[in-house]
Amino acid sequence: MVLLSYLQRFDRYCYCLVSGLRAKDLPGQIALLTSRSGDGYGYLAIALLAWMLDESGDEYFTFLLLAFALELPLYWIMKNSFRRQRPCELNLTLASLVVASDKFSFPSGHTAAGFLFAIITYHYYPELGLVCFGWALGIGASRVVVGVHYPGDIVAGVLLAVVVSELVI
């Protein structure tokens, strides 16, 4: 229990370090755009293109569907079990730059989806997968900057993606 308390304090400290980037200037706007790019439309577009244009696209698309069909329920169970309040809910002086789609922050669903997509994409298309890892990392970081997640939520999202990808691939 003491370890959890230390981790939460460290998480809040790290969150406060990036709070200066949250102004609606260029870093905040970049974070906002990066965060929105993780809403899922890009994943679907890339998967559909692969499905239509590549002979291994059928298998890739199937594995993505299977992975997300497993990840989403696990994500919701975790989120509603831990019920961790979002940072913007605890610190009213730092309003978030986005409206979160749900109430709780742990784990980060955007990060889990981004890294799950990157891992499976890397398995089928290594060059594109490397780019997707950078994109997923940006999505995770942006979720902290826009004020809806702590860094620990991002780490948990990455771990969820790794576990699910190991079960699927």
C-alpha positions as CSV (number, residue, x, y, z in Angstrom):
1,M,0.0,0.0,0.0
2,V,2.9,2.3,0.8
3,L,4.4,1.6,-2.7
4,L,1.1,2.5,-4.3
5,S,1.1,5.8,-2.5
6,Y,4.6,6.6,-3.6
7,L,3.7,5.7,-7.2
8,Q,0.7,7.9,-7.1
9,R,2.7,10.8,-5.8
10,F,5.4,10.3,-8.4
11,D,2.7,10.1,-11.1
12,R,1.2,13.4,-10.0
13,Y,4.6,15.0,-9.8
14,C,5.4,14.0,-13.4
15,Y,2.0,15.2,-14.5
16,C,2.7,18.6,-13.0
17,L,6.0,18.8,-14.8
18,V,4.2,18.9,-18.2
19,S,1.3,21.1,-17.1
20,G,3.2,24.2,-18.5
21,L,2.8,22.7,-22.0
22,R,-0.9,22.7,-21.7
23,A,-1.5,26.3,-22.7
24,K,-3.4,26.8,-25.9
25,D,-0.2,27.7,-27.7
26,L,1.7,25.6,-30.2
27,P,2.7,22.7,-27.9
28,G,-0.9,22.5,-26.6
29,Q,-2.3,22.6,-30.1
30,I,0.2,19.9,-31.3
31,A,-0.8,17.7,-28.4
32,L,-4.5,18.3,-29.1
33,L,-4.1,17.2,-32.8
34,T,-1.9,14.2,-31.8
35,S,-4.4,13.1,-29.2
36,R,-7.3,13.3,-31.7
37,S,-5.3,11.3,-34.2
38,G,-5.7,8.4,-31.8
39,D,-9.4,8.4,-31.9
40,G,-9.4,5.3,-34.2
41,Y,-10.1,6.6,-37.7
42,G,-6.5,6.4,-38.8
43,Y,-6.2,2.8,-37.6
44,L,-9.3,1.8,-39.6
45,A,-8.1,3.6,-42.7
46,I,-4.7,1.9,-42.6
47,A,-6.2,-1.5,-41.9
48,L,-8.8,-1.2,-44.8
49,L,-6.0,-0.1,-47.2
50,A,-3.9,-3.1,-46.2
51,W,-7.0,-5.4,-46.6
52,M,-7.7,-4.0,-50.1
53,L,-4.1,-3.7,-51.4
54,D,-2.0,-6.4,-49.9
55,E,-2.3,-10.2,-50.1
56,S,-1.6,-10.6,-46.3
57,G,-4.0,-7.8,-45.6
58,D,-6.8,-10.2,-44.8
59,E,-4.8,-11.8,-42.0
60,Y,-3.6,-8.4,-40.7
61,F,-7.1,-7.1,-40.7
62,T,-8.4,-10.2,-38.9
63,F,-5.7,-10.0,-36.2
64,L,-6.4,-6.3,-35.7
65,L,-10.1,-7.1,-35.2
66,L,-9.4,-9.9,-32.8
67,A,-6.9,-7.8,-30.8
68,F,-9.3,-4.9,-30.4
69,A,-12.2,-7.3,-29.6
70,L,-10.1,-8.5,-26.7
71,E,-8.5,-5.2,-25.7
72,L,-11.7,-3.2,-25.4
73,P,-13.5,-5.3,-22.8
74,L,-10.3,-5.7,-20.8
75,Y,-9.7,-1.9,-20.9
76,W,-13.3,-1.2,-19.7
77,I,-13.1,-3.7,-16.9
78,M,-9.8,-2.2,-15.7
79,K,-11.0,1.4,-16.1
80,N,-14.2,0.7,-14.1
81,S,-12.5,-1.4,-11.5
82,F,-9.7,1.0,-10.6
83,R,-11.9,4.1,-11.1
84,R,-9.0,6.5,-11.0
85,Q,-10.1,10.1,-11.3
86,R,-8.6,12.1,-14.2
87,P,-6.0,14.7,-13.3
88,C,-8.2,17.6,-14.5
89,E,-10.9,16.4,-12.0
90,L,-8.5,16.6,-9.1
91,N,-6.9,19.9,-10.0
92,L,-9.5,22.5,-11.0
93,T,-6.9,25.1,-11.9
94,L,-5.7,22.9,-14.8
95,A,-8.7,22.3,-17.1
96,S,-8.2,19.6,-19.8
97,L,-7.9,20.7,-23.4
98,V,-10.3,17.9,-24.5
99,V,-13.5,16.4,-23.1
100,A,-12.7,12.7,-22.2
101,S,-15.1,10.1,-23.5
102,D,-15.4,8.5,-20.1
103,K,-15.0,9.3,-16.5
104,F,-11.9,7.5,-15.4
105,S,-8.2,7.6,-16.4
106,F,-6.5,4.3,-15.7
107,P,-5.5,2.8,-18.1
108,S,-5.2,5.1,-21.2
109,G,-7.4,3.6,-23.9
110,H,-5.9,5.8,-26.6
111,T,-2.4,4.6,-25.6
112,A,-3.5,1.0,-25.5
113,A,-5.1,1.2,-28.9
114,G,-2.1,3.0,-30.4
115,F,0.4,0.6,-29.1
116,L,-1.7,-2.5,-30.0
117,F,-2.1,-1.2,-33.5
118,A,1.7,-0.5,-33.7
119,I,2.6,-4.0,-32.4
120,I,0.4,-5.8,-34.8
121,T,1.3,-3.6,-37.7
122,Y,5.0,-4.2,-36.9
123,H,4.4,-7.9,-37.0
124,Y,3.1,-7.7,-40.6
125,Y,4.7,-4.5,-42.0
126,P,7.9,-3.7,-40.0
127,E,8.7,-0.4,-41.7
128,L,5.2,1.0,-41.2
129,G,5.1,-0.5,-37.7
130,L,8.2,1.5,-36.6
131,V,6.4,4.7,-37.7
132,C,3.3,3.5,-35.8
133,F,5.3,3.1,-32.6
134,G,6.4,6.8,-32.9
135,W,2.8,7.7,-33.5
136,A,1.6,5.7,-30.5
137,L,4.2,7.2,-28.2
138,G,3.1,10.7,-29.4
139,I,-0.6,9.8,-28.6
140,G,0.3,8.6,-25.2
141,A,2.4,11.7,-24.4
142,S,-0.3,14.0,-25.8
143,R,-2.9,12.5,-23.4
144,V,-0.9,13.7,-20.5
145,V,-0.3,17.1,-22.0
146,V,-4.0,17.7,-22.8
147,G,-4.8,16.9,-19.2
148,V,-6.8,13.7,-19.2
149,H,-4.1,11.1,-18.0
150,Y,-1.3,10.7,-15.7
151,P,2.0,9.1,-17.0
152,G,1.2,5.9,-15.1
153,D,-2.1,5.6,-17.1
154,I,0.1,5.7,-20.3
155,V,2.4,3.0,-19.0
156,A,-0.6,0.8,-18.1
157,G,-2.1,1.3,-21.6
158,V,1.2,0.2,-23.1
159,L,1.3,-2.9,-20.9
160,L,-2.3,-3.7,-21.8
161,A,-1.4,-3.6,-25.5
162,V,1.6,-5.8,-25.0
163,V,-0.4,-8.4,-23.1
164,V,-3.2,-8.5,-25.6
165,S,-0.8,-8.6,-28.6
166,E,1.0,-11.6,-26.9
167,L,-2.3,-13.4,-26.6
168,V,-3.3,-12.7,-30.2
169,I,-0.2,-13.1,-32.2
